[in-house]
């Protein structure tokens, strides 16, 4: 076998072995996620005197930091703290006016991670400090509310440090009966996110 070909095969084999064993490990991680989100259980347009209500999927953004500690090569425990911007629902009124509903969050999660070769399956449960903002014709004052939340995340690890992630997360809000109730009671949020994760791996 020619020396150049032999060297190329050795490099290719080493690369294949390294990538096949890639998985997340202990350490602090940061994540940037974007996608879409929607509100549920908003007051109907009819109940608030609006002509219509737009509740389509709208852009969402989430930035977080956390820590994972592996108990075994297959299982890890950790935490995740993040801030997010979600949702946009619009009430349209006959006089041409409108009210827009958006939500900002500060999120605190405990998480458990299952390592399956190059994949991680992550279950998260915790709480969210939610500010639901209404702007427009009938805008009430802003308020904050603490809501329980949970999520499931699937990550594909390119290396022990870099991963691409897909997440579904649900914030359990209340059931406001009017636009004035929305900031006080807040509303449930459904989040569908794709992102990148970088781990400052220690091993």
Number of C-alpha atoms within 10 A of each C-alpha: 6 6 8 9 10 11 12 11 12 12 11 12 11 12 11 11 10 13 14 14 14 19 23 32 23 20 18 18 20 17 19 18 20 21 18 17 24 20 25 15 14 21 18 17 18 10 10 15 13 18 15 16 19 12 17 14 18 15 17 20 20 22 17 18 17 19 20 22 16 18 11 10 13 13 18 21 18 19 18 21 17 18 17 18 19 25 24 21 21 20 24 19 17 10 8 8 12 19 19 19 23 19 23 19 21 18 23 21 21 17 22 20 23 18 20 13 15 18 20 23 17 20 19 19 18 18 18 25 16 26 23 23 22 23 15 13 14 14 17 16 13 14 15 18 17 18 19 17 20 18 18 16 18 19 23 21 25 18 18 21 19 20 23 18 21 18 19 15 19 18 24 19 22 18 16 18 15 14 21 16 17 26 24 20 21 27 27 20 19 19 24 18 21 19 18 17 20 20 22 16 15 10 8
